[in-house]
């Protein structure tokens, strides 16, 4: 049975309508696809920006930590400097007390109470210095070290190895392992063998 022309026109009209609808869907799909791409690019750019800000934040945090450490170190260095300055001033009194104890307290004619008082003052002075980390150097019999000792006299002798400290003229002090005041010492030197043989 043959279709009439009216029916054919109707079918064609329906097909055209479908094509238009399909074309509209395609256009919308294309538009959505473009929008998705645009959004993906924005998300990617935002991700990069977030990553950059994270790097900046990490760098700033590291710089702040380094600044904090540097300030703490400077604060500690300044504290040590003040402590060393104070201790250096106290050395003068400690040395006076030591001289008094050595020169006067050994005198049997001195009143015992006075001697005990002076000894107590010397002990308190030494304790105060020790509380600040100050220690008196042991020198006699030790090897001469120009970083800690000041040689004021060289003594020729065969009794001791060359460079041995024979006598201490002024005490030396260290504070927390660092030199506060060098010790003044007499140091041994081997006798000149050429001189001794030429005399013979």
C-alpha positions in Angstrom: 0.0 0.0 0.0 1.5 3.3 -1.1 2.0 6.2 1.2 0.2 9.4 0.2 2.2 12.6 -0.3 0.6 14.1 2.8 2.0 11.2 4.9 5.4 11.6 3.3 5.5 15.3 4.1 4.6 14.5 7.7 7.4 12.0 8.0 9.9 14.5 6.4 8.7 17.2 8.9 9.2 14.8 11.8 12.7 13.9 10.6 13.6 17.6 10.2 12.3 18.3 13.7 14.4 15.4 15.0 17.5 16.6 13.2 17.0 20.1 14.6 16.6 18.6 18.1 19.7 16.4 17.6 21.7 19.4 16.3 20.5 21.4 19.4 21.7 18.6 21.7 25.0 18.5 19.9 25.4 22.2 20.3 24.6 22.0 24.0 26.9 19.0 24.4 29.7 21.0 22.6 29.0 24.0 24.9 29.1 21.8 28.0 32.3 20.2 26.8 33.8 23.7 26.3 32.6 24.8 29.7 34.1 21.6 31.2 37.4 22.3 29.6 37.3 25.9 30.8 36.6 24.7 34.3 39.3 22.1 34.2 41.8 24.8 33.1 40.6 27.0 36.0 41.0 24.1 38.4 44.5 23.3 37.1 45.5 27.0 37.4 44.0 27.2 40.9 45.9 24.0 41.8 49.2 25.6 40.6 48.4 28.7 42.5 47.6 26.7 45.7 50.9 24.9 45.2 52.8 28.2 44.8 51.2 29.6 48.0 52.1 26.4 49.8 55.7 26.7 48.7 55.7 30.4 49.9 54.1 29.4 53.2 56.7 26.6 53.7 59.5 29.0 52.9 58.2 31.7 55.2 57.8 29.1 58.0 61.4 28.0 57.5 62.6 31.6 57.5 60.7 32.3 60.7 62.2 29.2 62.3 65.7 30.3 61.2 65.0 33.9 62.5 63.8 32.5 65.8 66.9 30.3 66.2 69.2 33.2 65.2 67.5 35.5 67.8 67.8 32.8 70.5 71.5 32.3 69.6 72.1 36.1 69.7 70.3 36.2 73.0 72.4 33.4 74.4 75.6 34.9 73.1 74.7 38.2 74.7 73.9 36.5 78.0 77.3 34.7 77.9 79.0 38.0 77.1 77.4 39.7 80.1 78.2 36.8 82.3 81.8 36.7 81.1 82.2 40.5 81.7 80.8 40.2 85.2 83.0 37.2 85.9 86.1 39.0 84.6 85.5 41.9 87.0 85.1 39.4 89.9 88.5 37.8 89.1 90.2 41.0 90.4 88.7 40.4 93.9 89.3 36.7 93.8 93.0 37.3 93.0 93.2 39.9 95.9 91.6 37.4 98.3 94.1 34.7 97.2 97.1 37.0 97.7 95.8 38.0 101.1 95.3 34.3 102.1 98.7 33.3 100.8 100.6 36.3 102.2 98.8 37.1 105.5 96.8 34.1 106.7 99.9 32.0 106.9 101.3 34.4 109.5 101.0 32.7 112.9 100.8 36.0 114.7 97.5 36.8 112.9 94.3 36.5 114.9 92.6 33.2 114.1 89.2 34.8 113.7 90.5 37.3 111.1 92.3 34.5 109.2 89.1 32.3 109.2 87.1 35.3 108.0 89.5 35.9 105.1 89.5 32.3 104.2 85.7 32.2 104.2 85.6 35.3 101.9 88.0 33.7 99.5 85.9 30.5 99.5 82.7 32.5 98.8 84.4 34.4 96.0 85.6 31.1 94.4 82.2 29.6 94.8 80.6 32.6 93.1 83.0 32.3 90.1 82.4 28.5 89.9 78.6 29.1 89.8 79.2 31.3 86.7 81.2 28.5 85.1 84.6 29.9 85.8 87.5 27.5 86.6 91.1 28.2 87.5 93.5 26.5 85.1 96.0 24.0 86.3 99.3 25.0 84.8 102.4 23.7 86.7 103.9 20.6 85.0 101.5 21.1 82.0 102.6 21.6 78.4 102.7 25.3 77.4 99.8 26.3 75.2 99.9 29.8 73.7 96.1 29.8 73.4 95.8 29.6 77.2 99.2 30.7 78.6 101.4 33.7 78.5 105.1 33.0 78.8 106.8 35.8 80.8 110.0 34.0 81.3 112.0 31.1 79.6 114.1 29.0 81.9 116.9 26.8 80.5 116.8 23.4 82.2 117.6 19.7 81.6 115.2 18.6 84.3 112.0 19.0 82.4 111.0 18.5 78.8 111.0 21.6 76.6 107.8 23.7 76.8 106.9 22.5 80.3 105.4 25.1 82.6 107.6 25.4 85.7 106.0 28.2 87.7 102.7 30.1 87.6 103.1 33.9 88.2 99.5 34.8 87.7 96.5 32.4 87.6 94.6 31.8 84.4 90.9 31.2 84.1 88.5 29.6 81.7 84.7 30.0 81.5 82.7 27.1 80.1 85.8 25.9 78.3 86.7 29.2 76.8 89.6 31.4 77.8 88.7 34.2 80.2 92.1 35.3 81.3 95.5 33.7 80.3 97.9 32.4 82.9 101.3 34.1 83.2 103.9 31.3 83.5 107.6 30.4 83.4 108.4 27.8 80.7 111.3 25.4 80.4 113.7 25.3 77.5 116.5 22.8 76.9 120.0 24.1 77.5 122.0 25.0 74.4 124.3 22.0 74.0 126.7 23.9 71.7 127.2 26.5 74.4 127.9 23.9 77.1 130.4 22.0 74.8 132.2 25.2 73.7 132.7 26.2 77.4 134.4 22.8 77.9 
